[in-house]
Amino acid sequence: MRDDDLENVRVRGSGTQSVYVTLRQEILSMALEPGSPLDEVRLSERFRMSRTPIREALLRLAADGLVTTLPNRSTIVAVIDFAGLPTYFEALTLMYRVTTRGAAGRRDPEIMARVRARQREFADAVVAHDAYAMIEANREFHVAIAELAGNPYYTTFFARLLDEGRRILRLYYSTFDDRLPRQYVDEHEEMIAAIEAGDVERADRLAIDHAAQIVRQIQEYIARDLDRPVEIAIP
């Protein structure tokens, strides 16, 4: 490949990344609402680049489950499947439990340091009322705990669930007007304490309670603000 071809690939890759990051943040923050159209021509005009990096960015967003290509080949922001929330929360709760329990049964100072670093980022985001940063830090906090638990299959599946639930978490934070109570920072601290103490049973109970309060808050939000009577239950 010639030098100018390589340079074109690098420029296109940079453009794809820029579009991907921008649209991803807008989708996760709900600035782009579920069902919103994503027209390649208009996006090309907006970002002042060719349609190729736009198309590649949309493909990456589709792989993340954030956009959907319709049968007529038009692309929209993926809708949130409220009807599927019961099974989603069942899987999410299970992953909270197995990863937190597993982490309490193992010792790895290096990964534990990452868990604490992610917790500091989450606490800082809560103080700043930065919902997007809260979502990112919360995801990385729980993924780090999963890594400490030591089962890469659990880590991969949990990360996927957390990614799929980013917009649900955004709705959850909106129930507090993005002013998350200190209680939720403290819950993470209690998990860390149980893990460091090697208290598997306490870690399990905390994981159950953590999932349960999220489910309750989302259920109340759906019933109150979205007028969608969805029964969300966890075992």
Buried (B, 14 or more C-beta within 10 A) or exposed (E): EEEEEEEEEEEBEEBBBBBBEBBBEBBBBBEBEBEBEBEBEEBBEEBEBEEEBBBBBBBBBBEBEBBBBEEEEEBBBBEBEBEEBBEBBBBBBBBBBBBBBBBBBEEBEEBBEBBBBBBEBBBBBBEEBBBBBBBBBBBBBBBBBBBBBBBEEBBEBBBBBBBBBBBBBBBBBEBBEBEBEEEBBEBBEBBBEBBBEEBBEBBBBBBBBBBBBBBEBBBEBBBEEEEEEBEBEBE
